[in-house]
């Protein structure tokens, strides 16, 4: 029974992501998670201040249902299918320890950043909100995120998606190599 | 009826993101440190099958349910928006340790703090809509 709590290996997970994309294609849709953020802005009335949010958001209802499902899936997985501990490379874990993140191997997300107690730390609040802001802004500027570009776009051999994914990695590498040492010193 | 199908796809995707640990901050950090093959294996094997499947769909002109064309439109040609947008996204992905799909999943997993990340992402999307005209695309 322990097996059920084990993480899924990459050779199971990757093909299942491809399957998810093909199921959505078969249903006449496109695999893309960040467009829901735009839809949410439209529902919230952002069309009043920018034409970017004036579109028929009801045509995106299907994608909001996928989000609803993903939330339910996250609940099921965390509560019934996982011991919520992520083991990573030992050297990487030690580097995190030097940044003051010591929950590696004992939690799914670092408690130093994601526990409710950490919300009293202004620095952590900034990390969460600015991180989210960059994801939202960047995804719309680039016209897609990991699902839209790295999976769907590259599967369709789109050069723009390759440029975007190279950008994702430039940004990610700059963040962990140059900005992390400033934040978590 | 069709609503149920999308919810089921979402539940499947949510469990998949969580169980593959692609929704874990630790795995994203480890990926950017090139500390393990795990994330590259996930993206690589998804792409391997994705490319083959997409080529087959085009070669045999396979239609979506109901006979409509599959959504495989080529993306607009440009450099600036993909590179600059991509870099900003990557900075955020590594800082928050989550991209949009996993953000929703983690709400269900009970991480209250992720709501702040989502609030930030909504704000970022909104601000993009405001300043879009002024940016190079």
Interface residues (C-beta under 8 A of the other chain):
Chain A: X7 X8 X9 X10 X11 X12 X13 X14 X15 X16 X17 X18 X20 X21 X22 X23 X24 X25 X26 X27 X28 X29 X30 X33 X34 X36 X37 X38 X40 X41 X46 X49 X50 X52 X53 X62 X63 X65 X66 X67 X68 X69 X70 X71 X72 X73 X74 X75 X76 X77 X78 X79 X81 X82 X86 X88 X89 X91 X92 X95 X96 X104 X108 X109 X110 X113 X114 X115 X116 X118 X119 X125 X127 X128 X129 X130 X131 X132 X133 X134 X135 X136 X137 X138 X139 X140 X141 X142 X143 X145 X146 X147 X149 X150 X151 X152 X153 X154 X155 X156 X157 X158 X159 X160 X161 X163 X164 X165 X166 X167 X168 X169 X170 X171 X172 X173 X174 X175 X176 X179
Chain B: X2 X3 X5 X6 X7 X8 X9 X10 X11 X12 X13 X14 X15 X16 X17 X18 X19 X20 X21 X22 X23 X24 X25 X26 X27 X28 X29 X30 X31 X32 X33 X35 X36 X37 X38 X39 X40 X41 X42 X43 X44 X45 X46 X47 X48 X49 X50 X51 X53 X54 X57 X64 X65 X66 X68 X70 X71 X72 X74 X75 X76 X77 X78 X79 X81 X82 X83 X84 X85 X86 X87 X88 X89 X90 X91 X92 X93 X94 X95 X96 X97 X98 X99 X100 X101 X103 X104 X105 X106 X107 X108 X109 X110 X111 X112 X113 X114 X116 X117 X118 X119 X120 X121 X122 X123 X124 X125 X126 X127 X128 X129 X130 X132 X135
